Amino acid sequence: MSNFGNFSLLLALCLCVYSVFAALVGAAYRQHRIVRSAERAALAACATILMSLVSLLYLLAVSDFSVTHVANATNRALPVYYKLAALWGAHDGSLLLWVFMTAVFSGVVIYQNRFRYRDMMPYVVAVLMVNLAFFISLNLFLSNPFNQLVQALPDGTLQTFAPQDGRGLNPLLQYWAMIIHPPILYLGFIGFVVPFAFAIAALVTRQLGDTWIRTTRRWTLVAWMFLGTGLILGGKWAYVELGWGGYWGWDPVENSSLMPWLTGTAFLHSVIVQERKGMLKVWNVLLVVITYLLGVFGTFITRSGIVNSVHAFADSSLGKYFIFYMVIVLGASLYLIIDRLPHLKSERPLDSVLSRESAFLFNNLILLVACFAVFWGTMFPVLSEWIQGSKITVGPPFFNAVNIPIGLFLLFLTGVGPLFAWRKTSLESLKKAFLWPMAFSILVAVGLVAAGMRDFYAVTSFTLCMFVLVTIVQEFYKGASVRSKNSGENFFLAIVNLTLKNKRRYGGYIVHFAIVVIFVGLTGNAFNRELSQPMVVGDEMNIGGYSLKMTDFTEGDTPNYQFARVTLQAFRGDKLIRTMTPEKRFYKSGDGQSTTEVELYSTPKEDLYVIFAGISNDGKRSEITAHVNPLVWWVWFGSGIMFLGTLVTLLPDRKGAFSTPSAVPDTRAAIDETVKIK
Amino acid sequence: MRTRRLAIAVLLTASITGLPGRAGAQKDISKDYKEVSNRLVCQCGCEDQLSVCAMQNCGSATPMRAEIRERLLKGESVEAVVNAFVERVGKKVLSAPTMKGFDLTAWIMLFLMLCLGAVAVSWIVVKMACPAASRVPAPAAAVDPRVERELQDFEEES
């Protein structure tokens, strides 16, 4: 089966290479049949990659330890779902998953557009297949999951062998979110290859209007949604599995996922300007290229061993190949952009500095600066080592100092953007638009300070959250009022129909609302409390209005690990709210790694987060660390809203949804008419 | 069973040495301890802050934590404790770049980029803004209220 998997992968590589050449030759000689052949070869490559993936899943399921990946990432005691999830538990298998997902994206795009954009598609196919061929080559020649274990016999010959058991899956990966977190994150990273392919095709064919943007908008949104969801799931995993009480540690791998998300967010905003005004064409192409490259860069960070991270795979020899690939892609893209500059001119001038277009530009600037801050902080240790010869650490104090103000300014822009009109905004209307958001936010600021809150960033954040919230409510209220007046719908139905009628705009506002909710959760960090205390049965510790009473200490054994467990009764006042059982686990397989199993009592107000840290030197006391982390629940809740908001923007257009008998007049036509008359 | 208990006890033990708030502590050092352990990095290779490294029996974090606790209990300030580690281990023990020498570029570069970006965007906005159009009075002043309202409606619908 491993030979079959290997062969399938090799065949896929051949098909990709053929597809690239056939697509380019077909485009050059305008031979539709050759282009079609390239597309079919690409689809066949996808099918062979699927076969390769199924082969590895089979090998994992049957515990064929003669295969290195299976032996390194699983053992017999592992439940079957973790055996299958171990596909991405080690470097080579995870690269195969990456290849598979890239193939799926490429295959769907090629199939979906088989009758459309015939000028662009050969180049789209070529770019997608070059990208796929690069990753298949790495997987096949440098990090092959089908390699077999060999042993040297006394006579010097090599022979394959299968150990009795494997090393097992890293215990930190044995958590439900880890079954879905990497694939979702990969979907996000990989998804940006589609807008990149269309952007390059648009540059080559000089078709730099809105077509490529409209075609790839949903793909960009899907990739952005998956990347965001992957980031949140990673945070949830870190919170529950790593046991240090937080969910975001500015780890290089976390950072490398955040960077394309930030540039992707910038792109999603700036394409609106291009679609509506024909402006920012160079900027949008650049953003797509940067976002795609940051996705590759993220993989490079994770797989090259250039930086140290709990999320990274061990050192590998892939780094230089990634650098080579990124340099080639960047060089070719920049050449195309510079060469096509005359085709990338704005179709209209900016009517006014006080306009939504300007607001979008500043939003893009801040998002890019945030991205650069993350990039700079992530790579500065490498730069420092290169220049000074000594590696320094750039950790959370740096990132927080830099990114908190940037984040708050972005939050401010989230609120300000919708208050500006397209083309130009008068100071008078701006004053009117700012009135209620400002009034409410000042009220919140005064209230918080009066209530004794003194943390500058926390007060600013809550104030801005209120500001943005009121702008969003204002937008829905104004829209629904107009609709309700014109159509006779009741107000709430008007809100629903308003959203369904313009899913992109109002779905966007739902996402903005989610950002507000997430910021509320993030701001809770300013009030975290922590206490460590050695305890014996009968002892109590008190933190943030909770008291924890130790009632038991037990040890146990499972086929997979041994454990030591403390039982604590958590009280809020006199009321027992939860019996908590934090654990330490000692895994039998592999390196005998230990993990901390956190116990969590989560409410919208705060999380009570309890860890069994260890046993004292005299062996009599259990060290318990408790954290009270306010508002964390809102981070996860906000993320759910963000997911839903993005889904709303992705919903296909459907006429007559919840329509009422009295149709809403075509306001756009009426306005056009008015403007013409004037 | 005894062997297993022993193994678990050994594995569990050393990591907690030096945690603050242990029985017998003379004064509350938890806030200072938290600050110092946030500013220092564990030297075991994990590159986590001392407050974050959760490795069992970590050969670096455990003695560092014990030393921090000891120094703070003796009455040393946060700065003094941090400086003591920097003198002995080097600045690689710090979790953020200093404001001196080459490390300063880590901080300056960002503000440089922000300023450059702001200048570039402002230039683009001013360059792209049509001078003639910018002299036209804003809609609220020029267009009658009905048109303004309709434009507003147009905004809602589009």
Interface residues (C-beta under 8 A of the other chain):
Chain A: L242 G243 W244 G246 G249 M279 N308 S309 V310 S346 P349 L350 D351 S352 V353 L354 S358 L361 F362 N364 L365 L368 V369 F372 A373 W376 G377 F380 S384 I387 Q388 S390 K391 I392 T393 V394 G395 P396 P397 F398 A401 V402 A421 W422 K424 T425 S426 L427 E428 S429 K478 G479 V482 R483 L498 K501 N502 R505 E530 L531 S532 Q533 P534 E555 D557 Q562 A564 K584 F586 S594 T596 A613 G614 I615 S616 N617 G619 E623 T625 V664 T667 R668 A670 I671 T674 K678
Chain B: R4 R5 A7 I8 A9 L11 L12 T13 A14 S15 I16 T17 L19 P20 G21 R22 A23 S30 K34 N38 R39 V41 G45 C46 E47 D48 Q49 S51 V52 C53 A54 Q56 G90 K91 K92 L94 S95 A96 P97 F102 D103 A106 W107 M109 L110 M113 L114 G117 A118 A120 V121 I124 V125 V126 M128 A129 C130 A133 S134 A138 P139 A140 A141 V143 V147 E148 E150 L151 Q152 D153 F154 E155 E156 E157 S158
